[in-house]
Amino acid sequence: MNIQNEILDKLTPEIIQDMQKIWFTADLHAQHPKIVDICNRPTTREEHDEWLLKEVFNKYVQKKDEVYILGDISLGKRQIAEKFVARMNGNKHLILGNHDKNVAHLGNWSEVTQIKDFTYSRFGINIHIVLCHYPMASWNRRIHDSWHLYGHVHGRFQNTGLSWDVGIDNRESRCGVFGWCRPINLYEVALIMSEIEVLGLGKDTVDSSVEM
């Protein structure tokens, strides 16, 4: 795939606006005050949860937007976590992480799954992204240039191929997109993947001759 030719060059302001209403994020870790020190987040332990809601999440995600949360939302007790999730904007899709037992069965989710095959097929644009909390060495349709988004690693590991850490502690940037302390939208994901492709970083380092 040539992402520039097949996707970015086809985008009109209308399409870009549509793509900017679809968000991806991971690893909020609400009710986990120690994460402020562990990941050097620009807030205090006492203000962390309100900072997450007001400055990290709701500042970008609007009420009618779609948002895919790739795990590890809250480490709090269920009642506290439920109130936190209820204040989060958007139509929320949860891709389960290793700290989501307390929120997995809340009634706030459009869907809850371990792995999500996300597709965007509108305006003649076709994008396939495999969403998982954990970075994967291989994913569905990787040999056909599908993309992969993940969390879990808090910016401490960059996977191979057309993949990206959407966790809020990732300080890496591509194509002018800096996702530290905020979600990134589908248009930004396309920009990131285009630069990865141009730099030659999207090439397979595993045997991709056969897809099972």
PyMOL commands that place a pseudoatom at each C-alpha (Angstrom):
pseudoatom trace, name=CA, resn=MET, resi=1, chain=A, elem=C, hetatm=0, pos=[0.000, 0.000, 0.000]
pseudoatom trace, name=CA, resn=ASN, resi=2, chain=A, elem=C, hetatm=0, pos=[1.063, 3.542, -0.688]
pseudoatom trace, name=CA, resn=ILE, resi=3, chain=A, elem=C, hetatm=0, pos=[-0.729, 5.373, 2.108]
pseudoatom trace, name=CA, resn=GLN, resi=4, chain=A, elem=C, hetatm=0, pos=[-0.020, 8.786, 0.654]
pseudoatom trace, name=CA, resn=ASN, resi=5, chain=A, elem=C, hetatm=0, pos=[-1.542, 7.911, -2.739]
pseudoatom trace, name=CA, resn=GLU, resi=6, chain=A, elem=C, hetatm=0, pos=[-4.295, 5.538, -1.658]
pseudoatom trace, name=CA, resn=ILE, resi=7, chain=A, elem=C, hetatm=0, pos=[-5.540, 7.424, 1.402]
pseudoatom trace, name=CA, resn=LEU, resi=8, chain=A, elem=C, hetatm=0, pos=[-4.077, 10.850, 2.166]
pseudoatom trace, name=CA, resn=ASP, resi=9, chain=A, elem=C, hetatm=0, pos=[-4.264, 12.235, -1.377]
pseudoatom trace, name=CA, resn=LYS, resi=10, chain=A, elem=C, hetatm=0, pos=[-7.958, 11.312, -1.528]
pseudoatom trace, name=CA, resn=LEU, resi=11, chain=A, elem=C, hetatm=0, pos=[-8.925, 13.141, 1.637]
pseudoatom trace, name=CA, resn=THR, resi=12, chain=A, elem=C, hetatm=0, pos=[-11.217, 16.138, 1.375]
pseudoatom trace, name=CA, resn=PRO, resi=13, chain=A, elem=C, hetatm=0, pos=[-11.988, 18.506, 4.270]
pseudoatom trace, name=CA, resn=GLU, resi=14, chain=A, elem=C, hetatm=0, pos=[-15.255, 16.589, 4.734]
pseudoatom trace, name=CA, resn=ILE, resi=15, chain=A, elem=C, hetatm=0, pos=[-13.480, 13.236, 5.039]
pseudoatom trace, name=CA, resn=ILE, resi=16, chain=A, elem=C, hetatm=0, pos=[-10.830, 14.637, 7.373]
pseudoatom trace, name=CA, resn=GLN, resi=17, chain=A, elem=C, hetatm=0, pos=[-13.535, 16.093, 9.597]
pseudoatom trace, name=CA, resn=ASP, resi=18, chain=A, elem=C, hetatm=0, pos=[-15.252, 12.695, 9.709]
pseudoatom trace, name=CA, resn=MET, resi=19, chain=A, elem=C, hetatm=0, pos=[-11.998, 10.906, 10.589]
pseudoatom trace, name=CA, resn=GLN, resi=20, chain=A, elem=C, hetatm=0, pos=[-11.296, 13.440, 13.337]
pseudoatom trace, name=CA, resn=LYS, resi=21, chain=A, elem=C, hetatm=0, pos=[-14.383, 12.214, 15.188]
pseudoatom trace, name=CA, resn=ILE, resi=22, chain=A, elem=C, hetatm=0, pos=[-12.888, 8.736, 15.713]
pseudoatom trace, name=CA, resn=TRP, resi=23, chain=A, elem=C, hetatm=0, pos=[-10.376, 8.489, 18.557]
pseudoatom trace, name=CA, resn=PHE, resi=24, chain=A, elem=C, hetatm=0, pos=[-7.916, 5.961, 19.973]
pseudoatom trace, name=CA, resn=THR, resi=25, chain=A, elem=C, hetatm=0, pos=[-6.225, 5.964, 23.363]
pseudoatom trace, name=CA, resn=ALA, resi=26, chain=A, elem=C, hetatm=0, pos=[-4.947, 3.661, 26.115]
pseudoatom trace, name=CA, resn=ASP, resi=27, chain=A, elem=C, hetatm=0, pos=[-3.514, 3.459, 29.629]
pseudoatom trace, name=CA, resn=LEU, resi=28, chain=A, elem=C, hetatm=0, pos=[-5.307, 6.253, 31.454]
pseudoatom trace, name=CA, resn=HIS, resi=29, chain=A, elem=C, hetatm=0, pos=[-4.777, 4.485, 34.819]
pseudoatom trace, name=CA, resn=ALA, resi=30, chain=A, elem=C, hetatm=0, pos=[-7.355, 6.513, 36.734]
pseudoatom trace, name=CA, resn=GLN, resi=31, chain=A, elem=C, hetatm=0, pos=[-7.344, 5.997, 40.507]
pseudoatom trace, name=CA, resn=HIS, resi=32, chain=A, elem=C, hetatm=0, pos=[-3.657, 5.067, 40.282]
pseudoatom trace, name=CA, resn=PRO, resi=33, chain=A, elem=C, hetatm=0, pos=[-1.822, 8.034, 41.829]
pseudoatom trace, name=CA, resn=LYS, resi=34, chain=A, elem=C, hetatm=0, pos=[1.613, 6.381, 41.625]
pseudoatom trace, name=CA, resn=ILE, resi=35, chain=A, elem=C, hetatm=0, pos=[1.408, 6.489, 37.814]
pseudoatom trace, name=CA, resn=VAL, resi=36, chain=A, elem=C, hetatm=0, pos=[2.082, 10.231, 38.027]
pseudoatom trace, name=CA, resn=ASP, resi=37, chain=A, elem=C, hetatm=0, pos=[5.609, 9.501, 39.261]
pseudoatom trace, name=CA, resn=ILE, resi=38, chain=A, elem=C, hetatm=0, pos=[6.133, 6.302, 37.286]
pseudoatom trace, name=CA, resn=CYS, resi=39, chain=A, elem=C, hetatm=0, pos=[5.385, 7.972, 33.944]
pseudoatom trace, name=CA, resn=ASN, resi=40, chain=A, elem=C, hetatm=0, pos=[6.239, 11.570, 34.877]
pseudoatom trace, name=CA, resn=ARG, resi=41, chain=A, elem=C, hetatm=0, pos=[2.786, 12.898, 34.048]
pseudoatom trace, name=CA, resn=PRO, resi=42, chain=A, elem=C, hetatm=0, pos=[2.393, 16.691, 34.219]
pseudoatom trace, name=CA, resn=THR, resi=43, chain=A, elem=C, hetatm=0, pos=[-0.014, 16.759, 37.149]
pseudoatom trace, name=CA, resn=THR, resi=44, chain=A, elem=C, hetatm=0, pos=[-0.135, 15.917, 40.839]
pseudoatom trace, name=CA, resn=ARG, resi=45, chain=A, elem=C, hetatm=0, pos=[-1.288, 12.724, 42.490]
pseudoatom trace, name=CA, resn=GLU, resi=46, chain=A, elem=C, hetatm=0, pos=[-4.205, 14.583, 44.049]
pseudoatom trace, name=CA, resn=GLU, resi=47, chain=A, elem=C, hetatm=0, pos=[-5.367, 16.148, 40.776]
pseudoatom trace, name=CA, resn=HIS, resi=48, chain=A, elem=C, hetatm=0, pos=[-4.595, 13.204, 38.488]
pseudoatom trace, name=CA, resn=ASP, resi=49, chain=A, elem=C, hetatm=0, pos=[-8.119, 11.898, 37.857]
pseudoatom trace, name=CA, resn=GLU, resi=50, chain=A, elem=C, hetatm=0, pos=[-9.610, 15.328, 37.157]
pseudoatom trace, name=CA, resn=TRP, resi=51, chain=A, elem=C, hetatm=0, pos=[-6.663, 16.099, 34.909]
pseudoatom trace, name=CA, resn=LEU, resi=52, chain=A, elem=C, hetatm=0, pos=[-7.341, 12.900, 32.953]
pseudoatom trace, name=CA, resn=LEU, resi=53, chain=A, elem=C, hetatm=0, pos=[-10.973, 13.822, 32.400]
pseudoatom trace, name=CA, resn=LYS, resi=54, chain=A, elem=C, hetatm=0, pos=[-10.613, 17.522, 31.663]
pseudoatom trace, name=CA, resn=GLU, resi=55, chain=A, elem=C, hetatm=0, pos=[-7.222, 17.885, 29.981]
pseudoatom trace, name=CA, resn=VAL, resi=56, chain=A, elem=C, hetatm=0, pos=[-6.473, 14.457, 28.510]
pseudoatom trace, name=CA, resn=PHE, resi=57, chain=A, elem=C, hetatm=0, pos=[-9.810, 12.991, 27.447]
pseudoatom trace, name=CA, resn=ASN, resi=58, chain=A, elem=C, hetatm=0, pos=[-12.854, 15.285, 27.300]
pseudoatom trace, name=CA, resn=LYS, resi=59, chain=A, elem=C, hetatm=0, pos=[-10.817, 18.189, 25.956]
pseudoatom trace, name=CA, resn=TYR, resi=60, chain=A, elem=C, hetatm=0, pos=[-10.520, 16.236, 22.689]
pseudoatom trace, name=CA, resn=VAL, resi=61, chain=A, elem=C, hetatm=0, pos=[-13.272, 13.609, 22.585]
pseudoatom trace, name=CA, resn=GLN, resi=62, chain=A, elem=C, hetatm=0, pos=[-16.694, 15.175, 22.085]
pseudoatom trace, name=CA, resn=LYS, resi=63, chain=A, elem=C, hetatm=0, pos=[-19.966, 13.641, 23.259]
pseudoatom trace, name=CA, resn=LYS, resi=64, chain=A, elem=C, hetatm=0, pos=[-20.965, 12.245, 19.853]
pseudoatom trace, name=CA, resn=ASP, resi=65, chain=A, elem=C, hetatm=0, pos=[-17.491, 11.030, 18.852]
pseudoatom trace, name=CA, resn=GLU, resi=66, chain=A, elem=C, hetatm=0, pos=[-16.440, 7.384, 18.675]
pseudoatom trace, name=CA, resn=VAL, resi=67, chain=A, elem=C, hetatm=0, pos=[-13.563, 6.459, 20.977]
pseudoatom trace, name=CA, resn=TYR, resi=68, chain=A, elem=C, hetatm=0, pos=[-11.670, 3.187, 21.208]
pseudoatom trace, name=CA, resn=ILE, resi=69, chain=A, elem=C, hetatm=0, pos=[-9.950, 2.727, 24.557]
pseudoatom trace, name=CA, resn=LEU, resi=70, chain=A, elem=C, hetatm=0, pos=[-7.234, 0.098, 24.350]
pseudoatom trace, name=CA, resn=GLY, resi=71, chain=A, elem=C, hetatm=0, pos=[-7.270, -0.938, 27.970]
pseudoatom trace, name=CA, resn=ASP, resi=72, chain=A, elem=C, hetatm=0, pos=[-6.216, 0.039, 31.478]
pseudoatom trace, name=CA, resn=ILE, resi=73, chain=A, elem=C, hetatm=0, pos=[-8.744, 2.747, 32.228]
pseudoatom trace, name=CA, resn=SER, resi=74, chain=A, elem=C, hetatm=0, pos=[-8.974, 2.553, 36.008]
pseudoatom trace, name=CA, resn=LEU, resi=75, chain=A, elem=C, hetatm=0, pos=[-7.421, 0.769, 38.958]
pseudoatom trace, name=CA, resn=GLY, resi=76, chain=A, elem=C, hetatm=0, pos=[-10.085, 2.033, 41.359]
pseudoatom trace, name=CA, resn=LYS, resi=77, chain=A, elem=C, hetatm=0, pos=[-12.886, 0.151, 43.048]
pseudoatom trace, name=CA, resn=ARG, resi=78, chain=A, elem=C, hetatm=0, pos=[-15.859, -0.554, 40.809]
pseudoatom trace, name=CA, resn=GLN, resi=79, chain=A, elem=C, hetatm=0, pos=[-18.118, 2.197, 42.189]
pseudoatom trace, name=CA, resn=ILE, resi=80, chain=A, elem=C, hetatm=0, pos=[-15.445, 4.868, 41.815]
pseudoatom trace, name=CA, resn=ALA, resi=81, chain=A, elem=C, hetatm=0, pos=[-14.394, 3.595, 38.402]
pseudoatom trace, name=CA, resn=GLU, resi=82, chain=A, elem=C, hetatm=0, pos=[-18.003, 3.583, 37.215]
pseudoatom trace, name=CA, resn=LYS, resi=83, chain=A, elem=C, hetatm=0, pos=[-18.424, 7.253, 38.088]
pseudoatom trace, name=CA, resn=PHE, resi=84, chain=A, elem=C, hetatm=0, pos=[-15.185, 8.085, 36.289]
pseudoatom trace, name=CA, resn=VAL, resi=85, chain=A, elem=C, hetatm=0, pos=[-16.189, 6.234, 33.106]
pseudoatom trace, name=CA, resn=ALA, resi=86, chain=A, elem=C, hetatm=0, pos=[-19.643, 7.847, 33.163]
pseudoatom trace, name=CA, resn=ARG, resi=87, chain=A, elem=C, hetatm=0, pos=[-17.993, 11.276, 32.925]
pseudoatom trace, name=CA, resn=MET, resi=88, chain=A, elem=C, hetatm=0, pos=[-15.968, 10.337, 29.851]
pseudoatom trace, name=CA, resn=ASN, resi=89, chain=A, elem=C, hetatm=0, pos=[-17.286, 11.732, 26.565]
pseudoatom trace, name=CA, resn=GLY, resi=90, chain=A, elem=C, hetatm=0, pos=[-18.023, 9.732, 23.457]
pseudoatom trace, name=CA, resn=ASN, resi=91, chain=A, elem=C, hetatm=0, pos=[-19.467, 6.428, 22.352]
pseudoatom trace, name=CA, resn=LYS, resi=92, chain=A, elem=C, hetatm=0, pos=[-16.951, 4.254, 24.143]
pseudoatom trace, name=CA, resn=HIS, resi=93, chain=A, elem=C, hetatm=0, pos=[-15.514, 0.945, 22.906]
pseudoatom trace, name=CA, resn=LEU, resi=94, chain=A, elem=C, hetatm=0, pos=[-13.352, -0.993, 25.389]
pseudoatom trace, name=CA, resn=ILE, resi=95, chain=A, elem=C, hetatm=0, pos=[-10.531, -3.245, 24.272]
pseudoatom trace, name=CA, resn=LEU, resi=96, chain=A, elem=C, hetatm=0, pos=[-9.626, -5.022, 27.488]
pseudoatom trace, name=CA, resn=GLY, resi=97, chain=A, elem=C, hetatm=0, pos=[-6.294, -4.501, 29.226]
pseudoatom trace, name=CA, resn=ASN, resi=98, chain=A, elem=C, hetatm=0, pos=[-4.782, -6.216, 32.231]
pseudoatom trace, name=CA, resn=HIS, resi=99, chain=A, elem=C, hetatm=0, pos=[-6.299, -3.690, 34.679]
pseudoatom trace, name=CA, resn=ASP, resi=100, chain=A, elem=C, hetatm=0, pos=[-9.909, -3.639, 33.482]
pseudoatom trace, name=CA, resn=LYS, resi=101, chain=A, elem=C, hetatm=0, pos=[-11.677, -6.269, 35.594]
pseudoatom trace, name=CA, resn=ASN, resi=102, chain=A, elem=C, hetatm=0, pos=[-13.362, -3.507, 37.590]
pseudoatom trace, name=CA, resn=VAL, resi=103, chain=A, elem=C, hetatm=0, pos=[-14.860, -1.807, 34.523]
pseudoatom trace, name=CA, resn=ALA, resi=104, chain=A, elem=C, hetatm=0, pos=[-15.401, -4.625, 32.025]
pseudoatom trace, name=CA, resn=HIS, resi=105, chain=A, elem=C, hetatm=0, pos=[-19.020, -5.245, 33.063]
pseudoatom trace, name=CA, resn=LEU, resi=106, chain=A, elem=C, hetatm=0, pos=[-20.196, -1.666, 33.391]
pseudoatom trace, name=CA, resn=GLY, resi=107, chain=A, elem=C, hetatm=0, pos=[-23.092, -0.527, 31.228]
pseudoatom trace, name=CA, resn=ASN, resi=108, chain=A, elem=C, hetatm=0, pos=[-21.146, 2.337, 29.678]
pseudoatom trace, name=CA, resn=TRP, resi=109, chain=A, elem=C, hetatm=0, pos=[-19.652, 0.470, 26.716]
pseudoatom trace, name=CA, resn=SER, resi=110, chain=A, elem=C, hetatm=0, pos=[-20.758, 0.161, 23.130]
pseudoatom trace, name=CA, resn=GLU, resi=111, chain=A, elem=C, hetatm=0, pos=[-18.740, -3.048, 23.067]
pseudoatom trace, name=CA, resn=VAL, resi=112, chain=A, elem=C, hetatm=0, pos=[-16.136, -4.908, 25.103]
pseudoatom trace, name=CA, resn=THR, resi=113, chain=A, elem=C, hetatm=0, pos=[-13.614, -7.177, 23.412]
pseudoatom trace, name=CA, resn=GLN, resi=114, chain=A, elem=C, hetatm=0, pos=[-10.061, -8.499, 23.687]
pseudoatom trace, name=CA, resn=ILE, resi=115, chain=A, elem=C, hetatm=0, pos=[-9.100, -7.694, 20.101]
pseudoatom trace, name=CA, resn=LYS, resi=116, chain=A, elem=C, hetatm=0, pos=[-10.967, -5.475, 17.643]
pseudoatom trace, name=CA, resn=ASP, resi=117, chain=A, elem=C, hetatm=0, pos=[-10.765, -5.463, 13.858]
pseudoatom trace, name=CA, resn=PHE, resi=118, chain=A, elem=C, hetatm=0, pos=[-11.636, -1.840, 13.176]
pseudoatom trace, name=CA, resn=THR, resi=119, chain=A, elem=C, hetatm=0, pos=[-12.552, -0.879, 9.638]
pseudoatom trace, name=CA, resn=TYR, resi=120, chain=A, elem=C, hetatm=0, pos=[-13.204, 2.497, 8.061]
pseudoatom trace, name=CA, resn=SER, resi=121, chain=A, elem=C, hetatm=0, pos=[-14.887, 2.134, 4.680]
pseudoatom trace, name=CA, resn=ARG, resi=122, chain=A, elem=C, hetatm=0, pos=[-16.337, 5.490, 3.706]
pseudoatom trace, name=CA, resn=PHE, resi=123, chain=A, elem=C, hetatm=0, pos=[-15.898, 7.959, 0.850]
pseudoatom trace, name=CA, resn=GLY, resi=124, chain=A, elem=C, hetatm=0, pos=[-13.890, 5.388, -1.109]
pseudoatom trace, name=CA, resn=ILE, resi=125, chain=A, elem=C, hetatm=0, pos=[-11.342, 5.110, 1.722]
pseudoatom trace, name=CA, resn=ASN, resi=126, chain=A, elem=C, hetatm=0, pos=[-10.618, 1.657, 3.173]
pseudoatom trace, name=CA, resn=ILE, resi=127, chain=A, elem=C, hetatm=0, pos=[-8.629, 1.308, 6.384]
pseudoatom trace, name=CA, resn=HIS, resi=128, chain=A, elem=C, hetatm=0, pos=[-8.236, -1.833, 8.495]
pseudoatom trace, name=CA, resn=ILE, resi=129, chain=A, elem=C, hetatm=0, pos=[-6.715, -1.535, 11.980]
pseudoatom trace, name=CA, resn=VAL, resi=130, chain=A, elem=C, hetatm=0, pos=[-6.250, -4.316, 14.536]
pseudoatom trace, name=CA, resn=LEU, resi=131, chain=A, elem=C, hetatm=0, pos=[-6.718, -2.944, 18.058]
pseudoatom trace, name=CA, resn=CYS, resi=132, chain=A, elem=C, hetatm=0, pos=[-5.255, -4.728, 21.066]
pseudoatom trace, name=CA, resn=HIS, resi=133, chain=A, elem=C, hetatm=0, pos=[-4.039, -3.664, 24.493]
pseudoatom trace, name=CA, resn=TYR, resi=134, chain=A, elem=C, hetatm=0, pos=[-0.767, -5.485, 23.891]
pseudoatom trace, name=CA, resn=PRO, resi=135, chain=A, elem=C, hetatm=0, pos=[1.685, -4.957, 21.009]
pseudoatom trace, name=CA, resn=MET, resi=136, chain=A, elem=C, hetatm=0, pos=[1.514, -7.885, 18.608]
pseudoatom trace, name=CA, resn=ALA, resi=137, chain=A, elem=C, hetatm=0, pos=[4.289, -9.345, 16.461]
pseudoatom trace, name=CA, resn=SER, resi=138, chain=A, elem=C, hetatm=0, pos=[1.735, -10.269, 13.817]
pseudoatom trace, name=CA, resn=TRP, resi=139, chain=A, elem=C, hetatm=0, pos=[-1.907, -9.342, 13.331]
pseudoatom trace, name=CA, resn=ASN, resi=140, chain=A, elem=C, hetatm=0, pos=[-4.804, -9.974, 10.976]
pseudoatom trace, name=CA, resn=ARG, resi=141, chain=A, elem=C, hetatm=0, pos=[-4.012, -8.950, 7.385]
pseudoatom trace, name=CA, resn=ARG, resi=142, chain=A, elem=C, hetatm=0, pos=[-0.598, -7.576, 8.265]
pseudoatom trace, name=CA, resn=ILE, resi=143, chain=A, elem=C, hetatm=0, pos=[0.771, -8.876, 4.955]
pseudoatom trace, name=CA, resn=HIS, resi=144, chain=A, elem=C, hetatm=0, pos=[-1.978, -6.872, 3.263]
pseudoatom trace, name=CA, resn=ASP, resi=145, chain=A, elem=C, hetatm=0, pos=[-0.804, -3.671, 4.952]
pseudoatom trace, name=CA, resn=SER, resi=146, chain=A, elem=C, hetatm=0, pos=[-3.349, -3.506, 7.756]
pseudoatom trace, name=CA, resn=TRP, resi=147, chain=A, elem=C, hetatm=0, pos=[-2.356, -1.366, 10.732]
pseudoatom trace, name=CA, resn=HIS, resi=148, chain=A, elem=C, hetatm=0, pos=[-2.076, -2.174, 14.428]
pseudoatom trace, name=CA, resn=LEU, resi=149, chain=A, elem=C, hetatm=0, pos=[-2.648, 0.078, 17.452]
pseudoatom trace, name=CA, resn=TYR, resi=150, chain=A, elem=C, hetatm=0, pos=[-1.790, -0.926, 21.012]
pseudoatom trace, name=CA, resn=GLY, resi=151, chain=A, elem=C, hetatm=0, pos=[-1.093, 0.335, 24.528]
pseudoatom trace, name=CA, resn=HIS, resi=152, chain=A, elem=C, hetatm=0, pos=[0.308, -1.304, 27.674]
pseudoatom trace, name=CA, resn=VAL, resi=153, chain=A, elem=C, hetatm=0, pos=[3.939, -0.242, 27.217]
pseudoatom trace, name=CA, resn=HIS, resi=154, chain=A, elem=C, hetatm=0, pos=[3.626, 3.401, 28.363]
pseudoatom trace, name=CA, resn=GLY, resi=155, chain=A, elem=C, hetatm=0, pos=[5.908, 4.679, 25.628]
pseudoatom trace, name=CA, resn=ARG, resi=156, chain=A, elem=C, hetatm=0, pos=[8.774, 2.330, 26.515]
pseudoatom trace, name=CA, resn=PHE, resi=157, chain=A, elem=C, hetatm=0, pos=[8.595, 0.144, 23.415]
pseudoatom trace, name=CA, resn=GLN, resi=158, chain=A, elem=C, hetatm=0, pos=[7.905, 0.781, 19.743]
pseudoatom trace, name=CA, resn=ASN, resi=159, chain=A, elem=C, hetatm=0, pos=[6.635, -2.220, 17.813]
pseudoatom trace, name=CA, resn=THR, resi=160, chain=A, elem=C, hetatm=0, pos=[7.643, -3.112, 14.261]
pseudoatom trace, name=CA, resn=GLY, resi=161, chain=A, elem=C, hetatm=0, pos=[5.551, -2.733, 11.140]
pseudoatom trace, name=CA, resn=LEU, resi=162, chain=A, elem=C, hetatm=0, pos=[2.653, -0.368, 10.586]
pseudoatom trace, name=CA, resn=SER, resi=163, chain=A, elem=C, hetatm=0, pos=[1.861, -0.137, 14.284]
pseudoatom trace, name=CA, resn=TRP, resi=164, chain=A, elem=C, hetatm=0, pos=[1.749, 2.532, 16.965]
pseudoatom trace, name=CA, resn=ASP, resi=165, chain=A, elem=C, hetatm=0, pos=[1.450, 2.927, 20.744]
pseudoatom trace, name=CA, resn=VAL, resi=166, chain=A, elem=C, hetatm=0, pos=[-1.647, 5.061, 21.410]
pseudoatom trace, name=CA, resn=GLY, resi=167, chain=A, elem=C, hetatm=0, pos=[-1.106, 5.114, 25.177]
pseudoatom trace, name=CA, resn=ILE, resi=168, chain=A, elem=C, hetatm=0, pos=[-1.079, 8.599, 26.679]
pseudoatom trace, name=CA, resn=ASP, resi=169, chain=A, elem=C, hetatm=0, pos=[2.510, 8.181, 27.915]
pseudoatom trace, name=CA, resn=ASN, resi=170, chain=A, elem=C, hetatm=0, pos=[3.980, 7.721, 24.438]
pseudoatom trace, name=CA, resn=ARG, resi=171, chain=A, elem=C, hetatm=0, pos=[6.242, 10.715, 23.759]
pseudoatom trace, name=CA, resn=GLU, resi=172, chain=A, elem=C, hetatm=0, pos=[7.259, 9.639, 20.270]
pseudoatom trace, name=CA, resn=SER, resi=173, chain=A, elem=C, hetatm=0, pos=[5.917, 11.654, 17.352]
pseudoatom trace, name=CA, resn=ARG, resi=174, chain=A, elem=C, hetatm=0, pos=[5.440, 11.051, 13.650]
pseudoatom trace, name=CA, resn=CYS, resi=175, chain=A, elem=C, hetatm=0, pos=[4.434, 13.484, 10.902]
pseudoatom trace, name=CA, resn=GLY, resi=176, chain=A, elem=C, hetatm=0, pos=[3.886, 16.250, 13.448]
pseudoatom trace, name=CA, resn=VAL, resi=177, chain=A, elem=C, hetatm=0, pos=[1.478, 14.136, 15.529]
pseudoatom trace, name=CA, resn=PHE, resi=178, chain=A, elem=C, hetatm=0, pos=[2.375, 14.181, 19.227]
pseudoatom trace, name=CA, resn=GLY, resi=179, chain=A, elem=C, hetatm=0, pos=[0.010, 12.002, 21.262]
pseudoatom trace, name=CA, resn=TRP, resi=180, chain=A, elem=C, hetatm=0, pos=[1.511, 12.508, 24.702]
pseudoatom trace, name=CA, resn=CYS, resi=181, chain=A, elem=C, hetatm=0, pos=[-1.243, 13.076, 27.270]
pseudoatom trace, name=CA, resn=ARG, resi=182, chain=A, elem=C, hetatm=0, pos=[-4.064, 12.934, 24.722]
pseudoatom trace, name=CA, resn=PRO, resi=183, chain=A, elem=C, hetatm=0, pos=[-5.876, 10.555, 22.373]
pseudoatom trace, name=CA, resn=ILE, resi=184, chain=A, elem=C, hetatm=0, pos=[-5.169, 10.580, 18.651]
pseudoatom trace, name=CA, resn=ASN, resi=185, chain=A, elem=C, hetatm=0, pos=[-7.810, 10.534, 15.917]
pseudoatom trace, name=CA, resn=LEU, resi=186, chain=A, elem=C, hetatm=0, pos=[-8.062, 8.417, 12.787]
pseudoatom trace, name=CA, resn=TYR, resi=187, chain=A, elem=C, hetatm=0, pos=[-6.721, 11.156, 10.527]
pseudoatom trace, name=CA, resn=GLU, resi=188, chain=A, elem=C, hetatm=0, pos=[-3.659, 11.459, 12.755]
pseudoatom trace, name=CA, resn=VAL, resi=189, chain=A, elem=C, hetatm=0, pos=[-3.222, 7.686, 12.716]
pseudoatom trace, name=CA, resn=ALA, resi=190, chain=A, elem=C, hetatm=0, pos=[-3.150, 7.799, 8.907]
pseudoatom trace, name=CA, resn=LEU, resi=191, chain=A, elem=C, hetatm=0, pos=[-0.468, 10.515, 9.010]
pseudoatom trace, name=CA, resn=ILE, resi=192, chain=A, elem=C, hetatm=0, pos=[1.608, 8.449, 11.446]
pseudoatom trace, name=CA, resn=MET, resi=193, chain=A, elem=C, hetatm=0, pos=[1.354, 5.293, 9.337]
pseudoatom trace, name=CA, resn=SER, resi=194, chain=A, elem=C, hetatm=0, pos=[2.265, 7.211, 6.192]
pseudoatom trace, name=CA, resn=GLU, resi=195, chain=A, elem=C, hetatm=0, pos=[5.504, 8.430, 7.738]
pseudoatom trace, name=CA, resn=ILE, resi=196, chain=A, elem=C, hetatm=0, pos=[6.316, 4.968, 9.085]
pseudoatom trace, name=CA, resn=GLU, resi=197, chain=A, elem=C, hetatm=0, pos=[5.839, 3.637, 5.551]
pseudoatom trace, name=CA, resn=VAL, resi=198, chain=A, elem=C, hetatm=0, pos=[7.936, 6.387, 3.944]
pseudoatom trace, name=CA, resn=LEU, resi=199, chain=A, elem=C, hetatm=0, pos=[10.767, 5.782, 6.413]
pseudoatom trace, name=CA, resn=GLY, resi=200, chain=A, elem=C, hetatm=0, pos=[10.716, 2.078, 5.589]
pseudoatom trace, name=CA, resn=LEU, resi=201, chain=A, elem=C, hetatm=0, pos=[9.819, 1.165, 9.153]
pseudoatom trace, name=CA, resn=GLY, resi=202, chain=A, elem=C, hetatm=0, pos=[6.640, -0.634, 8.123]
pseudoatom trace, name=CA, resn=LYS, resi=203, chain=A, elem=C, hetatm=0, pos=[8.417, -3.455, 6.339]
pseudoatom trace, name=CA, resn=ASP, resi=204, chain=A, elem=C, hetatm=0, pos=[7.905, -6.918, 7.764]
pseudoatom trace, name=CA, resn=THR, resi=205, chain=A, elem=C, hetatm=0, pos=[10.727, -8.416, 9.797]
pseudoatom trace, name=CA, resn=VAL, resi=206, chain=A, elem=C, hetatm=0, pos=[8.830, -11.707, 10.181]
pseudoatom trace, name=CA, resn=ASP, resi=207, chain=A, elem=C, hetatm=0, pos=[8.030, -14.349, 7.593]
pseudoatom trace, name=CA, resn=SER, resi=208, chain=A, elem=C, hetatm=0, pos=[4.896, -13.048, 5.926]
pseudoatom trace, name=CA, resn=SER, resi=209, chain=A, elem=C, hetatm=0, pos=[4.892, -15.311, 2.889]
pseudoatom trace, name=CA, resn=VAL, resi=210, chain=A, elem=C, hetatm=0, pos=[1.822, -17.186, 4.123]
pseudoatom trace, name=CA, resn=GLU, resi=211, chain=A, elem=C, hetatm=0, pos=[-1.159, -15.868, 6.052]
pseudoatom trace, name=CA, resn=MET, resi=212, chain=A, elem=C, hetatm=0, pos=[-2.957, -18.564, 8.029]
for i in range(1, 212): cmd.bond("trace and resi %d" % i, "trace and resi %d" % (i + 1))
show_as sticks, trace
zoom trace
